[in-house]
Amino acid sequence: MPINVEIIPSDNVLQMYGPQETDCAYSLSGQILLSTTPSRGAFNKETRSQPALLTSLVLTFEGSVEHFAKGQGYNAKRLCSVSQTLVVRAQPVAIPSTPDHKVAVVFDLAVPGWLPASLSSKHATTAVTRYALYAKAVYQSEEPSGLWLGSKTKYRDATPVPITLRRNRTTAPPKKCTFAVPTRAISTSSRIPQDVISAIKARATIPSYVLQNASEPFDLRLDVGASVSGVTVHKFGVRVIQSSTYGTTPDQAFLRTFPLPAEQPPTVPLLAAHELDSLYMAGIAFPANALRIDKDDVLHPDHPSVFNMQEGSQGHALETELSSITVPLHLDTALVKPTYASPYLHIAHRLLVDLDIAYNGHRERVGFHLPLPLYDGPLRSSSGAQAGLPAYVQLYHSNGEAKYVAGLPAYSKECRPGEIKDEAGASHPVEFRRRHVRARSDCTDSDSSSSESESSC
């Protein structure tokens, strides 16, 4: 007699907060429903349901990253495998014969907090990061199968349940960061002297990060001037370049930082193997140490990305005092992906600015670029429920020190914001201890508009 095994997580979306950290974990809870179903006996007649004895129930949360291209190769890595034994043979669970009577077994898994977010990026090659819940039940039943007595020990796999993992920012809203950037000629055969190009002074002010799914534009403020006379600027263009780097060999820095399981395909196949897994098992894989970089301009095509500094053909004369202009920039949310790192895929974003300048009758394009992190925006629970307790990383620093020294203030109509009252009724100010973290961005690329910059946020 078969049984039904159904996995019902409390939420199909697992929210993680802050950077990828190896010293924290997140709870993924829910229940597994088990019930009996009538079976078919001799002459395809439906027989009465018989009770079953559940002797083993194992739940597994598995994450994987796959890199493949049809006709070229396939690579895969198991990111994590977290299992929980819910029923053991020494303590079996009886499943009643009534089909509408279901047995619920609750579970609570500790999922590592360093896992990358779920992602599917498609260009000429495809990189997929995905997670799912799997369950396997072992049970005993005395019911005959057809004309022959069936085996007492039977197995049943639940339908896998995909889990979407999202990473969210826990910092304050983005701050305005100002970068002092040296400009460089984009063309290798510039007719404007290098000392004149070096005399152009530029500052760019952008947000410290941008939300991937933001519907509102973000502002770029450009301050530009020159320490020599005779330089004019006519217009400038802006691009936000999304660079997706696919590697055929797992990134060694990622493997050193994050603890991947020892059991890896093809020796231990993934629980949900891809259709191209047969190529991997046969040793047909991508050539080692090969890279492919796909670049996309993720600014929205329906909004302007080229701006005039001044109307007319004369251009705007640059002086020692910097001239300022602020322009809105709109992202194409259909194309943009969050800044990302996994064994086979890295996604980075940069803002590129090039200025059309003139000097002594010669025109030239000079430019610079800046790192622009993009992160996932806030996402509601798929079940529609509001978030419960805050994540550990929101209350404590990585060294275990509480972010809120005096504790959370108790509610009182008589308390002003930032105060709590003790048992005697005396008011005390709440002390908040803040920790400032300065991020360092490493950005390398072959674009001729690259530059180094100094910033202050």
C-alpha positions as CSV (number, residue, x, y, z in Angstrom):
1,M,0.0,0.0,0.0
2,P,1.5,3.3,-1.0
3,I,1.7,6.4,1.2
4,N,1.8,10.1,0.3
5,V,4.7,12.2,1.5
6,E,4.3,16.0,1.2
7,I,6.8,18.6,2.3
8,I,5.2,21.9,3.5
9,P,7.8,24.5,4.5
10,S,6.6,27.5,6.6
11,D,7.8,29.7,3.7
12,N,9.3,28.9,0.3
13,V,11.5,32.0,0.6
14,L,14.5,31.9,3.0
15,Q,15.6,35.4,3.8
16,M,19.2,36.0,4.8
17,Y,20.6,39.3,6.0
18,G,23.9,41.1,5.6
19,P,27.2,39.7,4.2
20,Q,27.9,36.0,3.6
21,E,29.1,34.7,7.0
22,T,30.3,31.3,8.0
23,D,29.6,31.7,11.7
24,C,25.8,32.0,11.6
25,A,22.8,29.9,10.5
26,Y,19.2,30.5,9.6
27,S,16.1,28.4,10.5
28,L,14.1,26.7,7.8
29,S,11.1,25.0,9.4
30,G,7.8,23.4,8.4
31,Q,6.1,20.0,8.4
32,I,5.9,16.8,6.5
33,L,2.4,15.3,6.0
34,L,2.0,11.6,5.6
35,S,-1.1,9.6,4.7
36,T,-2.2,6.3,3.2
37,T,-3.8,5.9,-0.2
38,P,-5.9,2.9,-1.6
39,S,-3.9,0.6,-3.8
40,R,-4.9,-1.6,-6.7
41,G,-5.1,-5.3,-6.2
42,A,-5.9,-8.2,-8.6
43,F,-7.9,-7.3,-11.7
44,N,-7.1,-3.6,-11.0
45,K,-9.7,-3.5,-8.2
46,E,-9.2,-0.9,-5.5
47,T,-8.4,-2.5,-2.2
48,R,-9.0,-1.1,1.3
49,S,-6.3,1.0,2.8
50,Q,-4.3,-0.7,5.4
51,P,-2.3,1.0,8.1
52,A,1.4,1.5,7.5
53,L,4.3,1.7,9.9
54,L,6.8,4.5,9.2
55,T,10.3,3.3,10.2
56,S,12.5,6.1,8.7
57,L,12.0,9.6,7.5
58,V,14.9,11.8,6.4
59,L,14.7,15.4,5.2
60,T,17.5,17.0,3.2
61,F,18.1,20.6,2.2
62,E,20.5,20.7,-0.7
63,G,22.0,23.6,-2.6
64,S,23.9,23.5,-5.8
65,V,25.5,25.7,-8.5
66,E,25.6,24.5,-12.1
67,H,27.4,25.9,-15.1
68,F,26.5,24.5,-18.5
69,A,26.1,25.1,-22.2
70,K,24.5,22.6,-24.6
71,G,27.1,21.0,-26.8
72,Q,30.0,22.4,-24.8
73,G,30.1,21.0,-21.3
74,Y,28.6,20.8,-17.8
75,N,30.1,21.5,-14.3
76,A,28.4,21.3,-11.0
77,K,29.2,21.9,-7.3
78,R,27.2,21.0,-4.2
79,L,27.0,24.1,-2.0
80,C,25.5,22.4,1.0
81,S,23.6,19.3,2.2
82,V,21.8,19.6,5.5
83,S,19.9,16.5,6.6
84,Q,17.6,15.8,9.6
85,T,16.4,12.3,10.6
86,L,12.8,12.8,11.8
87,V,11.8,9.2,12.4
88,V,14.0,6.2,13.3
89,R,13.4,2.5,13.3
90,A,13.6,2.3,17.1
91,Q,10.6,4.7,17.4
92,P,8.3,4.0,14.4
93,V,5.2,6.0,13.6
94,A,1.9,4.4,12.7
95,I,0.0,5.9,9.8
96,P,-3.7,5.2,10.0
97,S,-5.6,3.6,7.2
98,T,-8.1,6.4,6.8
99,P,-6.9,8.4,3.7
100,D,-8.1,11.7,5.1
101,H,-6.2,11.2,8.3
102,K,-2.8,12.7,8.0
103,V,0.2,12.5,10.3
104,A,2.3,15.7,10.6
105,V,6.0,15.6,11.4
106,V,7.5,19.0,12.1
107,F,11.1,19.9,11.1
108,D,13.6,22.7,11.8
109,L,16.8,22.8,9.8
110,A,19.8,25.0,10.4
111,V,20.8,26.4,7.0
112,P,24.4,27.9,6.7
113,G,24.4,31.7,6.6
114,W,27.1,32.0,3.9
115,L,25.1,30.6,1.0
116,P,24.8,32.7,-2.1
117,A,21.3,33.8,-3.3
118,S,19.3,31.8,-5.7
119,L,20.1,33.0,-9.3
120,S,19.7,32.0,-12.9
121,S,21.9,33.9,-15.3
122,K,21.7,33.2,-19.0
123,H,23.9,34.3,-21.8
124,A,25.8,32.0,-24.2
125,T,26.3,29.9,-21.1
126,T,24.1,29.4,-18.1
127,A,24.9,29.5,-14.4
128,V,22.2,28.4,-12.0
129,T,22.2,28.5,-8.2
130,R,19.2,26.7,-6.6
131,Y,18.0,25.1,-3.4
132,A,15.3,22.5,-2.6
133,L,14.0,20.3,0.1
134,Y,13.9,16.5,-0.3
135,A,12.4,13.7,1.8
136,K,12.7,9.9,1.8
137,A,10.3,7.7,3.8
138,V,10.8,4.0,4.6
139,Y,7.7,2.1,5.8
140,Q,6.3,-1.4,6.2
141,S,2.9,-2.7,4.9
142,E,1.4,-6.1,4.9
143,E,-0.9,-5.4,1.9
144,P,-0.5,-7.7,-1.1
145,S,0.5,-6.2,-4.5
146,G,-1.3,-7.8,-7.4
147,L,-1.5,-11.6,-7.0
148,W,1.8,-11.7,-5.1
149,L,2.6,-10.7,-1.6
150,G,4.4,-7.4,-1.8
151,S,7.6,-6.6,0.1
152,K,7.1,-5.5,3.7
153,T,9.7,-2.7,3.4
154,K,8.9,0.0,0.9
155,Y,10.3,3.4,0.0
156,R,8.6,6.7,-0.9
157,D,10.2,9.9,-2.1
158,A,8.4,13.2,-1.6
159,T,8.1,15.7,-4.5
160,P,11.1,18.1,-4.1
161,V,10.1,21.6,-3.0
162,P,12.2,24.5,-4.4
163,I,13.4,27.1,-1.9
164,T,14.3,30.6,-3.0
165,L,17.2,32.1,-1.0
166,R,17.3,35.8,-0.9
167,R,20.1,38.0,0.6
168,N,19.0,41.4,2.1
169,R,20.9,44.5,3.2
170,T,20.9,45.2,7.0
171,T,22.7,48.6,6.8
172,A,21.1,52.0,6.8
173,P,19.7,53.5,3.6
174,P,22.4,54.3,1.0
175,K,24.6,57.3,1.7
176,K,26.0,59.8,-0.8
177,C,29.6,59.0,-1.6
178,T,31.8,61.5,-3.4
179,F,34.8,60.2,-5.4
180,A,37.6,62.4,-6.7
181,V,38.5,60.7,-10.0
182,P,41.3,61.4,-12.4
183,T,40.2,61.4,-16.1
184,R,41.9,59.4,-18.8
185,A,41.7,59.6,-22.6
186,I,39.5,56.8,-24.0
187,S,41.3,56.9,-27.4
188,T,44.9,55.6,-27.6
189,S,45.8,58.3,-30.1
190,S,44.7,61.5,-28.4
191,R,45.4,64.8,-30.1
192,I,45.0,66.7,-26.9
193,P,48.2,66.8,-24.8
194,Q,48.3,64.5,-21.8
195,D,49.1,67.4,-19.4
196,V,45.8,69.1,-20.5
197,I,43.8,65.9,-19.9
198,S,45.5,65.5,-16.5
199,A,44.5,69.1,-15.6
200,I,40.8,68.2,-15.8
201,K,39.4,67.8,-12.3
202,A,36.3,65.7,-11.7
203,R,34.2,64.6,-8.7
204,A,31.3,62.2,-8.9
205,T,28.7,61.7,-6.2
206,I,26.7,58.5,-6.3
207,P,24.8,56.3,-3.7
208,S,26.9,53.8,-1.7
209,Y,24.7,51.1,-3.2
210,V,21.5,50.8,-5.3
211,L,18.6,48.4,-4.9
212,Q,18.2,46.0,-7.8
213,N,14.4,46.4,-8.1
214,A,14.1,50.1,-7.3
215,S,11.4,51.8,-9.4
216,E,12.8,55.3,-8.7
217,P,16.0,56.6,-10.4
218,F,19.2,57.3,-8.5
219,D,21.1,60.6,-8.9
220,L,24.6,61.1,-10.3
221,R,26.2,64.5,-9.4
222,L,29.1,65.5,-11.6
223,D,31.5,68.3,-10.6
224,V,34.0,69.1,-13.3
225,G,36.6,71.8,-13.9
226,A,40.1,72.4,-15.2
227,S,43.3,74.1,-13.9
228,V,44.2,75.2,-17.5
229,S,42.2,77.6,-19.7
230,G,40.7,76.8,-23.1
231,V,39.1,73.4,-22.2
232,T,35.4,73.1,-22.9
233,V,33.0,70.2,-22.3
234,H,30.0,69.6,-24.7
235,K,28.2,66.6,-23.3
236,F,28.8,63.5,-21.2
237,G,27.4,59.9,-21.4
238,V,26.7,57.5,-18.6
239,R,26.6,53.7,-18.6
240,V,26.1,51.1,-15.9
241,I,28.0,48.0,-17.0
242,Q,27.0,44.6,-15.5
243,S,29.9,42.2,-16.0
244,S,29.0,38.5,-15.6
245,T,32.2,36.4,-15.4
246,Y,31.7,32.6,-16.0
247,G,34.6,30.3,-15.0
248,T,34.9,26.7,-16.1
249,T,37.0,25.9,-12.9
250,P,35.5,26.8,-9.5
251,D,36.9,30.0,-8.1
252,Q,39.6,29.1,-5.6
253,A,39.1,32.2,-3.4
254,F,35.5,31.2,-3.0
255,L,36.4,27.6,-2.1
256,R,39.0,28.8,0.5
257,T,36.5,31.1,2.1
258,F,33.4,28.9,2.3
259,P,33.2,25.3,3.5
260,L,31.8,23.2,0.6
261,P,30.9,19.5,1.3
262,A,33.5,16.9,0.6
263,E,30.9,14.8,-1.4
264,Q,30.8,16.4,-4.8
265,P,29.5,15.3,-8.3
266,P,30.2,13.2,-10.3
267,T,31.3,11.0,-7.4
268,V,28.2,11.8,-5.4
269,P,25.5,13.1,-7.9
270,L,23.2,15.9,-7.0
271,L,19.7,14.9,-5.7
272,A,18.2,16.7,-8.7
273,A,20.6,16.0,-11.5
274,H,20.5,18.1,-14.6
275,E,19.8,16.6,-18.0
276,L,23.4,17.3,-19.0
277,D,24.7,15.4,-16.0
278,S,25.4,12.4,-18.3
279,L,28.1,14.5,-20.0
280,Y,29.7,15.2,-16.7
281,M,29.6,11.5,-15.7
282,A,31.2,10.7,-19.1
283,G,34.0,13.2,-18.4
284,I,32.8,15.8,-21.0
285,A,33.3,19.1,-19.2
286,F,34.4,22.6,-20.0
287,P,38.1,23.1,-20.6
288,A,39.9,24.0,-17.4
289,N,40.7,27.6,-16.4
290,A,38.6,29.2,-19.2
291,L,36.7,32.4,-18.6
292,R,33.9,34.1,-20.4
293,I,32.8,37.6,-19.6
294,D,29.4,39.0,-20.8
295,K,28.8,42.7,-20.4
296,D,25.4,44.5,-20.5
297,D,24.5,48.1,-20.1
298,V,21.6,47.9,-17.6
299,L,20.5,51.5,-17.8
300,H,16.9,51.7,-19.1
301,P,16.8,52.4,-22.9
302,D,13.7,54.6,-22.6
303,H,15.4,57.1,-20.4
304,P,18.3,59.5,-21.3
305,S,21.9,58.5,-20.7
306,V,23.7,61.3,-22.6
307,F,23.4,64.8,-21.2
308,N,24.5,68.2,-22.5
309,M,26.5,70.4,-20.2
310,Q,25.3,73.5,-22.1
311,E,23.1,74.2,-25.1
312,G,24.7,75.2,-28.3
313,S,27.8,74.3,-30.2
314,Q,30.3,76.3,-28.1
315,G,30.2,73.9,-25.1
316,H,30.7,74.8,-21.5
317,A,34.1,76.4,-20.6
318,L,35.8,74.7,-17.7
319,E,37.3,76.9,-15.0
320,T,39.2,76.4,-11.8
321,E,35.9,76.5,-9.9
322,L,34.1,73.3,-10.5
323,S,30.8,73.3,-12.4
324,S,28.1,70.9,-11.1
325,I,25.3,69.0,-12.8
326,T,22.9,66.4,-11.3
327,V,21.2,63.8,-13.5
328,P,18.7,61.0,-12.8
329,L,19.6,57.4,-13.9
330,H,17.1,54.7,-14.4
331,L,18.0,51.0,-14.2
332,D,16.4,48.4,-16.4
333,T,15.0,46.0,-13.8
334,A,14.4,43.3,-16.4
335,L,18.2,43.0,-17.1
336,V,19.9,43.9,-13.8
337,K,21.1,41.2,-11.4
338,P,22.5,41.8,-7.9
339,T,26.2,41.9,-7.2
340,Y,27.0,38.3,-6.8
341,A,29.8,35.7,-6.1
342,S,29.6,31.9,-6.4
343,P,32.0,29.1,-7.5
344,Y,31.3,29.5,-11.2
345,L,29.8,33.0,-11.6
346,H,30.7,36.5,-10.4
347,I,28.6,39.6,-11.2
348,A,30.0,43.1,-10.7
349,H,28.7,46.5,-11.6
350,R,30.5,49.7,-12.5
351,L,29.3,53.2,-13.5
352,L,31.2,54.6,-16.5
353,V,31.2,58.3,-17.4
354,D,32.8,59.7,-20.5
355,L,33.0,63.4,-21.3
356,D,33.2,65.0,-24.7
357,I,35.8,67.8,-24.4
358,A,37.5,70.2,-26.8
359,Y,40.8,72.0,-26.7
360,N,42.5,74.1,-29.4
361,G,39.9,72.8,-32.0
362,H,40.5,69.1,-31.2
363,R,37.7,66.9,-29.7
364,E,38.4,64.0,-27.4
365,R,36.5,61.7,-25.1
366,V,37.9,61.3,-21.6
367,G,36.3,59.2,-18.8
368,F,36.4,57.3,-15.6
369,H,34.6,54.5,-13.8
370,L,33.4,53.8,-10.3
371,P,32.2,50.6,-8.5
372,L,28.4,50.6,-8.0
373,P,27.1,47.7,-5.8
374,L,23.6,46.5,-6.5
375,Y,21.7,44.5,-3.9
376,D,18.3,42.8,-3.6
377,G,15.5,45.0,-2.4
378,P,13.1,44.0,0.4
379,L,10.9,41.1,-0.5
380,R,7.6,40.1,1.2
381,S,7.2,36.5,2.4
382,S,5.6,34.3,-0.2
383,S,3.0,33.2,2.3
384,G,2.0,36.7,2.9
385,A,3.0,36.6,6.6
386,Q,4.9,39.3,8.2
387,A,8.5,38.7,9.4
388,G,8.9,37.3,12.9
389,L,11.9,37.7,15.1
390,P,14.8,39.6,13.6
391,A,17.9,37.7,12.4
392,Y,20.8,37.2,14.7
393,V,23.0,39.5,12.6
394,Q,20.6,42.3,13.2
395,L,21.0,42.1,17.0
396,Y,24.6,41.1,17.5
397,H,28.0,41.8,15.9
398,S,30.1,39.0,14.5
399,N,32.1,38.8,17.7
400,G,28.9,38.2,19.7
401,E,28.7,41.7,21.2
402,A,25.1,43.0,21.3
403,K,24.4,46.0,19.1
404,Y,21.9,47.4,21.6
405,V,23.8,47.7,24.9
406,A,20.9,48.7,27.2
407,G,18.4,46.3,25.7
408,L,15.3,47.1,23.7
409,P,13.0,49.7,25.3
410,A,9.8,48.5,26.8
411,Y,6.6,50.1,25.6
412,S,5.2,52.9,27.7
413,K,3.0,55.9,26.9
414,E,5.0,58.0,29.4
415,C,8.4,57.2,27.9
416,R,9.9,59.5,25.3
417,P,11.8,58.0,22.4
418,G,15.2,56.7,23.5
419,E,14.1,56.1,27.2
420,I,13.1,53.2,29.3
421,K,11.7,53.0,32.8
422,D,13.0,50.8,35.6
423,E,10.8,49.1,38.2
424,A,11.0,52.2,40.4
425,G,9.6,54.4,37.5
426,A,12.8,56.3,36.9
427,S,13.6,57.1,33.3
428,H,17.0,56.1,31.7
429,P,18.3,56.9,28.2
430,V,18.9,54.0,25.9
431,E,22.4,53.8,24.6
432,F,22.9,52.6,21.1
433,R,26.4,51.4,20.1
434,R,27.1,51.8,16.4
435,R,29.9,50.2,14.5
436,H,31.0,51.8,11.2
437,V,32.4,49.5,8.5
438,R,34.3,50.8,5.5
439,A,34.0,48.6,2.5
440,R,36.9,48.1,0.1
441,S,36.1,47.4,-3.6
442,D,38.6,45.7,-5.9
443,C,37.7,46.2,-9.5
444,T,39.8,45.1,-12.5
445,D,38.8,45.3,-16.1
446,S,40.2,45.9,-19.5
447,D,38.1,49.0,-20.3
448,S,40.2,51.9,-21.5
449,S,38.1,54.3,-19.3
450,S,39.3,52.7,-16.1
451,S,40.6,54.9,-13.3
452,E,41.6,55.0,-9.7
453,S,39.6,57.2,-7.3
454,E,39.5,58.5,-3.8
455,S,36.2,58.6,-2.0
456,S,34.5,59.9,1.1
457,C,31.1,58.7,2.2
